[in-house]
């Protein structure tokens, strides 16, 4: 866990140095850019996990084509 934390810090510093070499901007601009990237990754990850969970719910919990004949006795949780 400590190694992962150190690797993450080194990667962030490397990204910040690369941004400062390529595009000269202030440190606040770089932190804002990293925050935007973080929010985009969080939103995309949340949408992907929700899509997978709804797909699993559709396949395993409510198999409509399996329970079409005895649908009256089937309880949807």
FITIDREN-159211 format. One line per field, with one value per residue: residue in three letters; residue number from 1; x, y, z of N, C-alpha, C in turn. Coordinates in steps of 0.001 Angstrom, whole numbers. Example, Ala and Ser with C-alpha at 12.3 -4.5 7.8 and 13.67 -1.06 7.14 Angstrom:
2
residuo: ALA, SER
num: 1, 2
n_u: 13190, 12850
n_v: -5690, -2250
n_w: 7800, 7080
ca_u: 12300, 13670
ca_v: -4500, -1060
ca_w: 7800, 7140
c_u: 13200, 12900
c_v: -3300, 30
c_w: 7800, 7870
This chain:
77
residuo: UNK, UNK, UNK, UNK, UNK, UNK, UNK, UNK, UNK, UNK, UNK, UNK, UNK, UNK, UNK, UNK, UNK, UNK, UNK, UNK, UNK, UNK, UNK, UNK, UNK, UNK, UNK, UNK, UNK, UNK, UNK, UNK, UNK, UNK, UNK, UNK, UNK, UNK, UNK, UNK, UNK, UNK, UNK, UNK, UNK, UNK, UNK, UNK, UNK, UNK, UNK, UNK, UNK, UNK, UNK, UNK, UNK, UNK, UNK, UNK, UNK, UNK, UNK, UNK, UNK, UNK, UNK, UNK, UNK, UNK, UNK, UNK, UNK, UNK, UNK, UNK, UNK
num: 1, 2, 3, 4, 5, 6, 7, 8, 9, 10, 11, 12, 13, 14, 15, 16, 17, 18, 19, 20, 21, 22, 23, 24, 25, 26, 27, 28, 29, 30, 31, 32, 33, 34, 35, 36, 37, 38, 39, 40, 41, 42, 43, 44, 45, 46, 47, 48, 49, 50, 51, 52, 53, 54, 55, 56, 57, 58, 59, 60, 61, 62, 63, 64, 65, 66, 67, 68, 69, 70, 71, 72, 73, 74, 75, 76, 77
n_u: 833, 1942, 3936, 2377, 1168, 3416, 4237, 2047, 2245, 4712, 4039, 2106, 3699, 5430, 3647, 2859, 5322, 5757, 3588, 4274, 6597, 5716, 3350, 3449, 2064, 342, 616, -1862, -3556, -2749, -3503, -6255, -6768, -6048, -7987, -10310, -9838, -9942, -12632, -13928, -13021, -14143, -16908, -17220, -16420, -18391, -20692, -20090, -19978, -22605, -23947, -22997, -23974, -26754, -26981, -26227, -28307, -30434, -29807, -29423, -31210, -33792, -34767, -36534, -37329, -37128, -39024, -41499, -43866, -44624, -45056, -46699, -46265, -43725, -41522, -40385, -37462
n_v: -1196, 1205, 1434, 1721, 4177, 5873, 5522, 6613, 9289, 9968, 9662, 11662, 13944, 13699, 14043, 16675, 18031, 17441, 18786, 21394, 21735, 21343, 22951, 26027, 26865, 27992, 26589, 26291, 26124, 23667, 21950, 22351, 21282, 18600, 17985, 18180, 16053, 13958, 14101, 13523, 10890, 9661, 10001, 8586, 6040, 5519, 5478, 3261, 1213, 1277, 556, -2042, -3236, -2987, -4551, -7053, -7354, -7528, -9865, -11923, -11612, -10835, -12670, -12400, -13874, -16477, -16732, -16254, -17743, -18503, -16033, -14800, -15855, -15060, -13120, -9877, -8571
n_w: 0, 782, -1139, -3432, -2863, -2848, -5499, -6812, -5977, -7145, -9819, -10098, -9622, -11793, -13917, -13409, -13763, -16457, -17620, -16945, -18406, -21049, -21378, -20195, -17254, -14306, -10967, -9766, -11958, -12987, -10906, -11035, -13559, -13086, -11194, -12746, -14541, -12666, -11776, -14198, -14670, -12413, -12904, -15315, -14465, -12524, -14122, -15707, -13776, -12817, -15156, -15550, -13206, -13562, -15829, -14806, -12987, -14738, -16090, -14129, -11920, -12788, -15005, -17677, -19911, -19011, -16987, -18098, -18365, -15763, -14450, -12629, -10101, -9579, -7728, -7798, -6641
ca_u: 0, 2846, 4583, 1398, 1008, 4611, 4200, 1032, 2804, 5736, 3356, 1499, 4770, 5926, 2646, 2937, 6534, 5544, 2693, 4976, 7545, 4997, 2466, 3755, 901, 575, 349, -3311, -4149, -2463, -4369, -7612, -6821, -6052, -9289, -11271, -9596, -10426, -14090, -14342, -12802, -15128, -18227, -17203, -16388, -19699, -21631, -19765, -20375, -24066, -24378, -22712, -24877, -28076, -26909, -26260, -29661, -31310, -29505, -29494, -32308, -35081, -34720, -37915, -37661, -37239, -40185, -42634, -45086, -45009, -44684, -47549, -45688, -42345, -41447, -39253, -36846
ca_v: 0, 2352, 1549, 2266, 5595, 6573, 5501, 7574, 10634, 10194, 9823, 13000, 14930, 13572, 14672, 18128, 18526, 17371, 19879, 22672, 21833, 21465, 24115, 26788, 27396, 28051, 25356, 26207, 25633, 22234, 21248, 22402, 20313, 17261, 17792, 17911, 14679, 13059, 14063, 12816, 9463, 9179, 9923, 7481, 4796, 5315, 5066, 1894, 270, 1202, -190, -3455, -3752, -3160, -5696, -8247, -7451, -7970, -11241, -12935, -11461, -10778, -13237, -12309, -14928, -17745, -16751, -15649, -18519, -18454, -14683, -14351, -16276, -14596, -11883, -9036, -7957
ca_w: 0, 836, -2442, -4370, -2548, -3336, -6960, -7229, -5776, -8163, -11100, -10115, -9795, -13165, -14785, -13194, -14413, -17901, -18008, -16845, -19515, -22318, -21355, -18973, -16545, -12863, -10234, -9542, -13204, -13101, -9952, -11575, -14651, -12499, -10559, -13826, -14976, -11620, -11825, -15420, -14453, -11441, -13539, -16279, -13702, -11905, -15161, -16117, -12729, -12816, -16327, -15301, -12179, -14158, -16732, -13967, -12453, -15818, -16489, -13081, -10974, -13474, -16354, -18138, -20868, -18307, -16109, -18785, -18164, -14352, -14035, -11527, -8830, -9456, -6953, -8183, -5463
c_u: 875, 3544, 3637, 1205, 2200, 4639, 3190, 1542, 3858, 5107, 2714, 2560, 5324, 4962, 2709, 4174, 6392, 4634, 3417, 6006, 6802, 4180, 2757, 2496, 1193, 213, -1141, -4026, -3931, -3335, -5819, -7783, -6857, -7377, -10361, -11104, -10139, -11943, -14590, -14163, -13801, -16505, -18281, -17194, -17715, -20720, -21367, -20197, -21892, -24576, -24149, -23666, -26292, -28098, -26953, -27653, -30609, -31060, -29841, -30717, -33658, -34937, -36133, -38267, -37748, -38545, -41415, -43932, -45551, -44668, -45528, -46939, -44276, -42316, -40201, -38725, -36320
c_v: 1256, 2553, 2136, 3758, 6399, 6617, 6510, 9008, 10953, 10406, 11196, 14078, 14900, 14224, 16190, 18704, 18493, 18477, 21219, 22834, 22087, 22746, 24908, 27401, 27353, 26721, 25191, 25701, 24146, 21447, 21253, 21389, 18884, 16972, 17492, 16490, 13679, 12950, 13322, 11316, 8895, 9019, 8760, 6138, 4491, 4865, 3635, 893, 160, 390, -1683, -4013, -3922, -4329, -6995, -8449, -7993, -9427, -12227, -12809, -11526, -11363, -13370, -13467, -16293, -17848, -16164, -16409, -18449, -17087, -14203, -14710, -15779, -13237, -11122, -8348, -6589
c_w: 0, -502, -3474, -4139, -3065, -4856, -7489, -7074, -6835, -9530, -11198, -10306, -11214, -14152, -14649, -13879, -15927, -18392, -17952, -17952, -20823, -22379, -20094, -18371, -15053, -12214, -9967, -10791, -13385, -12133, -10415, -12699, -14114, -11808, -11605, -14338, -13959, -11647, -13057, -15243, -13456, -12078, -14514, -15552, -13039, -12936, -15598, -15056, -12635, -13994, -16125, -14262, -12720, -15130, -15939, -13377, -13511, -16166, -15376, -12177, -11680, -14880, -16911, -19064, -20195, -17530, -16780, -18492, -16715, -13767, -12865, -10178, -8608, -8772, -7386, -6934, -5806
